[in-house]
Amino acid sequence: MVDEAYAYRLPATFDDVSAAPLLCAGIIGYRALRRAALPPAGRLGIYGFGASAHLAAQVALAEGAAVHVITRSEAARRHALELGVASAGAADGAPPEPLDSAILFAPAGEVVPAALAALDRGGTLAVAGIHLSDVPPLDYERHLFQERRLCSVTANTRADGEEFLALAARLRLRVATRPYPLTEADRALADLAHGRVTGAAVLVP
């Protein structure tokens, strides 16, 4: 038994394996999307394309955004294009147009200057990871001038969770998963660290 104050009602449209990523990766990705202050029909950049990003991208697409993905993984770029993003480029590339908003899902601080430089004036970059490597020095004129904003994403609220789960059901989000037996948790972590998972790794007891 779980106190209802600490539980969510899961949409019946998802089985257990598909529902698991919604509760962590999905909700924090949704929080990051809202923190990025994406305007209606705006231009969104997503840096890194894993468990959170592939769900947040689908919400943004459903809301009319043009989504541009930048990631090191060729498989992730293919996955992003299959979901309908406007472009998917390599990690050392840049989006084809200025961005209104961007989300950094990759835990790579060295990407922050490039993501800020890709923003149009008044744009917002949300850093969604709980861990980030060191951010190199920023050039004020290139990275922050013209009212660009840089913000972090620390946690989520219950309202975020309820809103996202309702959206997930209504939009019938496509949850990409790779299940692992609980006894192979070490292998799952190694595969994640080496970019061998497209979507979310899910441990199955």
N, C-alpha and C positions, 0 to 999 in steps of 0.2 A: 504494500500500500504506500502511496505517495500523497502528501498533502497537496491539494489542488492548487495552492498558492505557488507551488514549485513545479508544476507540470503543465504541459500543453496538450490540448486535444489534437491528435494527429489526423490529417485528412485521410479519409478512407481510400482515396485513389492511389496511395503509395503503399507498397509492401514494406516490411521492416528494413530491408537493406537500402531501399531507395529513400526511406524516411530518415534514416540515420544522418546523412549529410545535411539535411534541412535544418536540423536542430543546432548545429554548431556553425559549420561552414556557411550554410544558407543564411542564417540570421545575421551573422557578423558581416557577411557580404552585403546584405540588405542595409544594415546600419551604415556601412562604408559608402554605399550608393547615396544614401540620404545626406550623409555628412559632406559628400562631394558637391552638393547643391546643384545638381544637374538641372538646367532649365528645360521647359517643355520643348520637345523636338531638338534637344541640344546635341552637341558633339562630345562624346565621352571617350577618353583613352583608358585602357586597362593594361597595366603593366604586370605581367605574370598571369598565367591562365590555368589555374588548378581548381580545387574543390569549391572555394568561395566564388572565384571569378566567373566560372561557367554558369552559375546560377544568377549572380548579379547581372551578367550580360543579358540573360534572357528577360529579366524584368525590365531593364533599360530598353531593349529592343521592343518589347510589348508596349512601352510608353512612348514609342516613336523616336527614340534616339538613334543617331548614327554612331555606331560603336567601332572603335579602332583598337585592335589588340596588338601588343608588343610583347613578345616572349621568346625565350631561347629555344623552346621545344618545337621541333617541326610537327610532331604529332598533335601538340596543343594548338598550333596554328591551323592545322587541318580541321580539328574539332571545332574551333571558333568559326571558321568559314562554313562548316556544316550547319551551325546554329544560326547563321544569317548575318554575321557581322559585316561591316562595310569593308574592312581591310584587316589583314593579319600579317605583321612583319616581324623580322628578327629583332633580337634584343638590342643590337647596336644601331637599329634604324630609328626612324621618326614617323609619326603619323602623317598622312598626306594633307591634312588641313589643320589649322589652329583648333585647339580644344577649349570647350567651355568648362569642362571638368575632367579630372583624371583620378584614378584610384591605383595606388601602388600595393599590389598583393605580394609581390616578390620581396623577401626580406633583405633586399640589397640597397643599402644606403647610397651607393654610387649612382643609382638610377634617379635619385631625387632631383639633381640639377637638370637632367634631360627632360624629366616629366614637367618640371616647372617651366622650362624654356618652351615647351610645346603648348603651354596654355595661352589662350588669347587674353587680352586685357580683362581684368576682373575675374579670371578663372580661379578654380579651387582644386588643389591636390589634396586628397585624403590618403593618409598612410594607414593601411589596414592591418599590418602585422603586429603581434605582441612583441616581436623581436625584430630589430633592424640593425644591420651593420653600420659602421660609422658613416655619417654623411660628410662628403668633402665640402670644402669652403664654397659658399655661394657668392656669385657676382650679383650685387644688388640690381643693377640695371637689366641684366639678362634674365634673372630668375624671379625677382620679387617686385620690381617696379611695375607701374600701371595696375596697382591694387590686386595683384595675384595673392592668393591665400594658401597657406600650408597648414594642415590640421592633422591631428592624430585620431585614431579610432581605438578606444580603450576597451569598451564593453558594449553591451546592448541593453535595452530596456524590455520589460514584458510587452509593452505596446509594439515594439519592433517585432518581437516574435509572433505575436498574434496577427499583425498586419502581414508579415511575410508568409506565414503558413496559409492564410486565407488567399493570398496572391498565388502561391504555389499551386494550390488546388484549382483556382479559377483559370490560371494560365496553363495548367497542365505542364509544368516545367519538366524538361527532360533531364533527369538526374543520371549523370555518368558515374558508374561505380565499378570498383574492382574489389570483390570480396576476398578476404583472407581468413583462414581459421585463426581463432584466438591464439593457438599455439605457435603461429607463424608471425606474431607481431613484430619480431625483429626484422624479418624479411620485408614486411610492409613498410617499416620505417626506412630501411635501406633503399627500397624501390622509390619511395617518395624523395629521399635525399638525392637520388641520382636521376630524377625526372623520368622514371619509368612508369608512372601512373598518369593516365588521362582521366581527369575528373577527380573523384574521391576514393580513397582507400577505406574500406569498411571492415572492421574486425567482427567476425561472426562467432559467438560462443558455441 
